Amino acid sequence: MDISFLDRWRKRYGEVRGAAVPESLAEDPEGVVELLSECELLRARAGTEGVELDDTAVSLERLDQLVPRWRDDPDELSWLGNDAGLYLGTVVVRTVPGASWQIWPNGRPVILLASGRELDVVEAGHEWAESGTPELSQVYAEASET
């Protein structure tokens, strides 16, 4: 799985093995949140379309309206799907009370909602990038209701 922040993660924390990722979240939560929120490719593509990603629910609605030109490039599709999921997670963590990042032992970042429900934002981002559904704003709306 291609997750764009992992190269920067490895530079900061060393090679990812087993519980290293969850331990890094406990040791440096702000650093991990910063890495997860970068989403460079998505921010670049959105910017070329005039969409500012300001970590708000409105920006998710604007992303949902983009013409999916990335679907023509399988490599970009995968990277963009990851970035879309990480961006969705960033918006949820920053705007939904009680939401936080959690890292599964395999290194996959998910959102833990105050209700205890886990939200696999990377999977949602890939589905959105590949087919447009579910819309990022819809996933956000469901997360903010719980």
Contacts in CASP RR format, 6 or more apart in sequence:
PFRMAT RR
TARGET T0000
AUTHOR 0000-0000-0000
METHOD contacts of the structure
MODEL  1
MDISFLDRWRKRYGEVRGAAVPESLAEDPEGVVELLSECELLRARAGTEG
VELDDTAVSLERLDQLVPRWRDDPDELSWLGNDAGLYLGTVVVRTVPGAS
WQIWPNGRPVILLASGRELDVVEAGHEWAESGTPELSQVYAEASET
1 82 0 8 1.000
1 108 0 8 1.000
1 122 0 8 1.000
2 78 0 8 1.000
2 79 0 8 1.000
2 82 0 8 1.000
3 82 0 8 1.000
3 86 0 8 1.000
3 109 0 8 1.000
3 122 0 8 1.000
4 38 0 8 1.000
4 39 0 8 1.000
4 40 0 8 1.000
4 41 0 8 1.000
4 79 0 8 1.000
4 82 0 8 1.000
4 83 0 8 1.000
4 86 0 8 1.000
5 35 0 8 1.000
5 36 0 8 1.000
5 38 0 8 1.000
5 86 0 8 1.000
6 16 0 8 1.000
8 35 0 8 1.000
8 38 0 8 1.000
9 16 0 8 1.000
9 21 0 8 1.000
9 24 0 8 1.000
9 35 0 8 1.000
10 16 0 8 1.000
12 31 0 8 1.000
12 35 0 8 1.000
13 20 0 8 1.000
13 21 0 8 1.000
13 24 0 8 1.000
14 20 0 8 1.000
16 107 0 8 1.000
18 105 0 8 1.000
18 106 0 8 1.000
18 107 0 8 1.000
19 105 0 8 1.000
21 103 0 8 1.000
21 105 0 8 1.000
21 107 0 8 1.000
22 102 0 8 1.000
22 103 0 8 1.000
22 104 0 8 1.000
22 105 0 8 1.000
22 107 0 8 1.000
24 32 0 8 1.000
24 103 0 8 1.000
25 32 0 8 1.000
25 101 0 8 1.000
25 102 0 8 1.000
25 103 0 8 1.000
29 101 0 8 1.000
32 101 0 8 1.000
32 103 0 8 1.000
33 90 0 8 1.000
33 93 0 8 1.000
33 101 0 8 1.000
36 86 0 8 1.000
36 89 0 8 1.000
36 90 0 8 1.000
36 101 0 8 1.000
36 109 0 8 1.000
37 55 0 8 1.000
37 86 0 8 1.000
37 87 0 8 1.000
37 90 0 8 1.000
38 86 0 8 1.000
39 53 0 8 1.000
39 83 0 8 1.000
39 84 0 8 1.000
39 86 0 8 1.000
39 87 0 8 1.000
39 90 0 8 1.000
40 83 0 8 1.000
41 76 0 8 1.000
41 79 0 8 1.000
41 80 0 8 1.000
41 83 0 8 1.000
42 53 0 8 1.000
42 63 0 8 1.000
42 80 0 8 1.000
42 81 0 8 1.000
42 83 0 8 1.000
42 84 0 8 1.000
42 87 0 8 1.000
43 53 0 8 1.000
43 83 0 8 1.000
43 87 0 8 1.000
45 66 0 8 1.000
45 70 0 8 1.000
45 80 0 8 1.000
46 52 0 8 1.000
46 53 0 8 1.000
46 59 0 8 1.000
46 62 0 8 1.000
46 63 0 8 1.000
46 66 0 8 1.000
47 53 0 8 1.000
49 66 0 8 1.000
49 67 0 8 1.000
51 59 0 8 1.000
51 62 0 8 1.000
51 63 0 8 1.000
51 66 0 8 1.000
52 59 0 8 1.000
53 59 0 8 1.000
53 63 0 8 1.000
53 87 0 8 1.000
55 90 0 8 1.000
55 91 0 8 1.000
55 94 0 8 1.000
55 95 0 8 1.000
56 91 0 8 1.000
56 95 0 8 1.000
57 91 0 8 1.000
57 95 0 8 1.000
57 137 0 8 1.000
57 140 0 8 1.000
57 141 0 8 1.000
57 144 0 8 1.000
59 91 0 8 1.000
60 87 0 8 1.000
60 88 0 8 1.000
60 91 0 8 1.000
60 135 0 8 1.000
60 136 0 8 1.000
60 137 0 8 1.000
60 140 0 8 1.000
61 137 0 8 1.000
63 84 0 8 1.000
63 87 0 8 1.000
63 136 0 8 1.000
63 137 0 8 1.000
64 128 0 8 1.000
64 132 0 8 1.000
64 135 0 8 1.000
64 136 0 8 1.000
64 137 0 8 1.000
68 129 0 8 1.000
68 132 0 8 1.000
70 76 0 8 1.000
70 77 0 8 1.000
70 80 0 8 1.000
70 129 0 8 1.000
71 77 0 8 1.000
71 129 0 8 1.000
71 130 0 8 1.000
77 129 0 8 1.000
77 130 0 8 1.000
78 126 0 8 1.000
80 129 0 8 1.000
81 122 0 8 1.000
81 125 0 8 1.000
81 126 0 8 1.000
81 128 0 8 1.000
81 129 0 8 1.000
81 130 0 8 1.000
82 122 0 8 1.000
82 125 0 8 1.000
82 126 0 8 1.000
84 124 0 8 1.000
84 125 0 8 1.000
84 126 0 8 1.000
84 128 0 8 1.000
84 129 0 8 1.000
84 136 0 8 1.000
85 121 0 8 1.000
85 122 0 8 1.000
85 124 0 8 1.000
85 125 0 8 1.000
85 126 0 8 1.000
85 128 0 8 1.000
85 136 0 8 1.000
86 109 0 8 1.000
86 121 0 8 1.000
86 122 0 8 1.000
87 136 0 8 1.000
88 121 0 8 1.000
88 124 0 8 1.000
88 125 0 8 1.000
88 136 0 8 1.000
88 139 0 8 1.000
88 140 0 8 1.000
89 101 0 8 1.000
89 111 0 8 1.000
89 119 0 8 1.000
89 121 0 8 1.000
91 140 0 8 1.000
92 99 0 8 1.000
92 111 0 8 1.000
92 113 0 8 1.000
92 119 0 8 1.000
92 121 0 8 1.000
92 140 0 8 1.000
92 143 0 8 1.000
92 144 0 8 1.000
93 99 0 8 1.000
93 100 0 8 1.000
93 101 0 8 1.000
93 111 0 8 1.000
95 144 0 8 1.000
96 113 0 8 1.000
96 114 0 8 1.000
96 143 0 8 1.000
96 144 0 8 1.000
97 114 0 8 1.000
98 113 0 8 1.000
98 114 0 8 1.000
99 111 0 8 1.000
99 112 0 8 1.000
99 113 0 8 1.000
99 114 0 8 1.000
99 143 0 8 1.000
100 111 0 8 1.000
100 112 0 8 1.000
101 109 0 8 1.000
101 110 0 8 1.000
101 111 0 8 1.000
101 112 0 8 1.000
102 109 0 8 1.000
102 110 0 8 1.000
102 111 0 8 1.000
102 112 0 8 1.000
102 118 0 8 1.000
103 109 0 8 1.000
103 110 0 8 1.000
104 110 0 8 1.000
108 120 0 8 1.000
108 122 0 8 1.000
109 121 0 8 1.000
109 122 0 8 1.000
110 118 0 8 1.000
110 119 0 8 1.000
110 120 0 8 1.000
110 121 0 8 1.000
110 122 0 8 1.000
111 118 0 8 1.000
111 119 0 8 1.000
111 121 0 8 1.000
111 143 0 8 1.000
112 118 0 8 1.000
112 119 0 8 1.000
113 119 0 8 1.000
113 143 0 8 1.000
113 146 0 8 1.000
114 146 0 8 1.000
115 146 0 8 1.000
117 146 0 8 1.000
119 139 0 8 1.000
119 143 0 8 1.000
121 139 0 8 1.000
124 134 0 8 1.000
124 136 0 8 1.000
124 139 0 8 1.000
125 136 0 8 1.000
127 133 0 8 1.000
127 134 0 8 1.000
128 134 0 8 1.000
128 135 0 8 1.000
128 136 0 8 1.000
128 139 0 8 1.000
END
